[in-house]
Amino acid sequence: MERPTEAASYGPRFLVAQLELAMNSRIKEKHGLENDWLELLDQDEKKRILNRLRKLQRENLALSLLELADFSHKAKVLRFLLCAKGGNFERDLESLKSLRDEIAHVKEIARGVADLKRFVERIEIAELWLRALESEQAVSAAARG
């Protein structure tokens, strides 16, 4: 039998995965196969991604730069879209990174009422970002069609 925290994390785990896939899709839609989106990151972030690429190349493995980018890198590239809905981007990003890490490592998410309230707030932010990405994709598809 699964522990309650594992079972409870399936919904949020799916939501976070959906959000990251939507970010990938949006970046690909805007930048195609070009890697010019890297220019929207600071030097240290670019360096981290390029170092991952070099390491994989030495091991004869191939992944796209987008696949090597962290959740936060992708969010920063799409900041113009994710900020459009109001809120504090940096605070929301840190909150979602924390949620993603807790889910990935199957940590206990809510130990009390305050933790539960924080968890619900983070889920709401993820849903807001996902709606922003999906509505922008619909607008872009309509403009192309």
Phi, psi and omega in degrees: 000142181282150174289150181304323181292328178291314181295320181291339183276349181299312179300306178298324178298317178295318180297316180293319177297318178299318179297315181293321176296321178295322177296315178303312182298317181294319179295316178298320180297319183281323188248353181060219180275357179288154178253025181294345177298337178301331181294345179277355179257160178282170186302317181295321180293316177299316181300318180300314180294315181293326176295321176298319180298312180300319179298315179294322179297322177297331180266011181058037176247150182229123172225154177287158177299325179297321178291337180271350180282146176282165176308314183292326177299313182297318179297320180294324177297325183261015183308319181304327182274320184284335177280339185299339182269011180085188180086178181255106186303309184299316179295316180296320179297313179299321179296316180288324175298318179296316178299313181301315180295319179296320179292315182299327183258011179046053177274158176293122188274320183228116179255356181189185184298317181296318178295321179295319178298316178297319179299314180297319178299319180292322176297319179296321177296314179300317179295321178297314179297317180297317178298321179297317179293317182290321180291325178292323177295320179295319178296316180296318180295320179294323180292324179284326187285000000 
